[in-house]
């Protein structure tokens, strides 16, 4: 679908599967289950996505998919600042560890609503 120029937007299959976007990104990139299956090779290897495409599908395409590109989906002055700050760069960890990256901070509309190690937020 990506090769055809279609927009991809991902979400979880919760409550059947994990609701973690990072675990979903890991699965999209590796095409393996979170427990490592299949162990020999990725399931349908041709469908493995580059990390930048999986990140875009989870985080950037939401504006397009909801018809609200002017409000969110990218970091641009004037848009909502709904951001997630990760403790590690997903481009610098093995693909099999992306789902384990801790969230350091979450902002909603520019306000910090979660900060690791700071329960008063």
C-alpha positions in Angstrom: 0.0 0.0 0.0 2.9 2.4 0.8 4.4 1.7 -2.6 1.1 2.8 -4.2 1.3 6.2 -2.4 -1.5 5.4 0.1 -1.5 6.9 3.6 -0.8 4.4 6.3 -2.2 5.0 9.8 -1.6 2.5 12.5 -3.2 1.9 15.9 -3.2 -1.0 18.3 -5.5 -4.0 18.4 -6.1 -3.5 22.1 -7.5 -5.3 24.1 -6.5 -8.3 22.0 -2.9 -7.1 21.6 -0.7 -4.6 23.4 -1.9 -0.9 23.3 1.7 0.3 23.2 2.5 2.2 20.0 6.2 1.4 20.4 5.4 -2.3 20.5 3.3 -1.9 17.3 6.1 0.0 15.6 8.5 -2.8 16.6 6.2 -5.4 15.1 5.8 -3.3 11.9 9.5 -3.1 11.4 10.5 -6.6 12.4 7.3 -8.5 11.4 7.8 -10.6 14.5 5.5 -11.0 17.5 6.6 -9.4 20.7 7.7 -12.8 22.1 10.0 -13.2 19.1 7.8 -15.5 16.9 8.4 -16.6 14.3 11.9 -17.3 15.5 13.4 -18.3 12.2 12.5 -15.4 10.0 10.0 -12.5 9.9 6.4 -13.3 9.1 5.8 -12.0 5.5 9.2 -10.3 5.3 8.2 -8.3 2.3 5.8 -6.3 4.6 8.6 -5.2 7.0 8.5 -1.4 7.0 11.4 1.0 7.4 11.3 2.6 10.9 10.6 6.1 9.5 7.4 4.8 7.8 6.2 3.0 10.9 6.8 6.1 13.1 4.9 8.2 10.6 2.0 5.7 10.5 1.6 5.8 14.2 2.3 9.5 15.0 2.1 11.8 12.0 -0.7 10.4 9.8 -3.3 10.9 12.5 -3.9 14.5 11.4 -4.5 13.4 7.8 -6.7 10.4 8.8 -9.0 12.6 10.9 -9.1 15.5 8.5 -7.3 17.8 11.0 -3.9 18.2 9.5 -4.0 21.9 10.5 -4.3 20.9 14.2 -1.9 18.0 14.7 0.3 15.4 13.0 3.5 17.4 12.8 5.6 19.7 14.9 4.8 23.1 13.4 4.1 26.5 15.1 0.4 26.9 15.6 -0.4 23.2 15.8 -1.3 21.4 19.1 1.8 20.3 20.9 0.8 16.7 21.6 4.2 15.1 22.0 5.9 12.0 23.4 9.6 12.2 24.4 11.4 8.9 24.4 14.3 8.0 26.6 16.2 6.5 23.7 16.4 7.2 19.9 14.5 4.4 18.2 16.9 4.7 15.2 19.8 3.8 17.5 18.5 0.7 19.2 18.1 -2.7 17.7 14.7 -3.1 16.1 13.8 -5.9 18.4 14.1 -3.5 21.4 12.0 -0.6 20.1 9.0 -1.7 22.2 11.0 -1.5 25.4 12.0 2.2 25.0 10.7 4.1 28.1 8.7 7.2 27.7 10.4 10.1 29.4 7.7 12.8 29.0 4.3 13.3 27.4 2.8 16.7 26.5 -0.8 17.4 25.6 -1.5 20.7 24.0 1.9 21.9 25.2 1.4 21.0 28.8 3.5 18.3 30.5 1.1 15.6 31.7 3.6 12.9 32.4 7.3 13.0 33.3 9.2 9.9 34.3 10.4 10.2 37.9 8.2 13.1 38.7 4.9 11.9 40.2 3.6 15.4 40.8 3.1 16.0 37.1 
